Amino acid sequence: MRYWLEHAFIAFVLMGSVTAPLGFAQPSKQATGSTAYCARPALFDCPGGRRQAAREGGVDLDLWLTQFSQGITAGDGHKSWQYGGKGDLIVNVNLAKAGLWRGLSLNAHQEWLFGEDANDPLSGALFPFNTAMAFPRLGGSDQELALTLSQSFGERGGISIGKFNMLDAAAKKPLTGGGGLDTFLNTALAAPITGVTPPYLFGVIGKLKAEHAGFTLMVYDPRNAQDYDVIRHPFRDGTTTSLSVTFPVTISGQKGFYGVRGVYSSKQGLDLATIPALIDLPEAAESILTKDGYWYLSTRVQQYLYHYPESPDIGWGLFAEGAISDGNPNPLKWHFIAGLGGQGLFPSRTQDHWGIGYFKYGLSDDLVRGLAKVGGSMPFDPTFFIEDEEGLEAFYNLFVTPWLRITADLQRVHPHETSRDNATVGAVRVQLRF
């Protein structure tokens, strides 16, 4: 039933964008081919066409196809390059134009995966080399629908409720955004892992813009919303609350964004300090292996160092993020990422995106010690010995046309499994916007 409901909704919206229902404007009689293909924002989006008519009537859609050829060239794991791809359909419906009140909108993001990916568990890496191909696949599905209802209050903010795709939030960061589709590929940089926010969440997000700061409050079910039980029985295992504050700051004429975030969850988790006891006495697991609640704190900066005078929104700069958590039950104790990136490395190529980033994630001390004790009693399985994971990634995203981009990407990762060699991973990414 869930499958049919999701796809019935998508079919309805697609039909609406083509036929302009609900009194939406009809296509203009102007020639739809008047704009050269290479200048169109999307391949099939031309002046006077049905897409433009649908936007005027309140339905705005984006359809992307992103293809990857990626492989491990050094280190452990399969050395053959893998080909796969992802389709993204993002639909925004202005419900005020459908007869409802001002500021109300509906957003849907449907994903489809196909082919293979280079996220090889034999590499020993903790974080996927390819974020776009990892989600929703790691949750057991090659397709997923996020659906939210939002009410905006002018420029002051708004509130949204529903099922959220958190890669969309990662994609909005000014220098590192992309969520694995445009910029960095490795999840450690493209969508930093916190241990407290699932990739798909069900809950409420409220935003408030004050004079000198922006506030985001999130209240959500701590479980991954790919599990349909989260929708049917929300907050059954607890509640997670997140508050973040972002301060826009201008330094020497260059804009920047500085922020802090704090998270607390009431969900029970595995008491990592008792891992050896779980191995020795598994029948006592339910009574000794739970720990109530967890917390997480982070700080981040996105500071432009250069922008083109004729376009203040085009430039490049420094990004960094540091975080710390309780380390139990959160298996991630801390992380640090930093790098340079943005648009316009060369004056003649201002629409190209580029970046180079470094990451290091520290694992829970209780987790490392616990698995080491287990590994000490089972020397035939060295994968029980783990340590921090770190890596470097560099990419260059070539702007061919507004609807065609080609990216070259290279990663070097020191895996968290001590028995694995350092991995070198190369990739080519091609993105089409229809």
Disulfide bonds with the S-S distance in Angstrom:
none
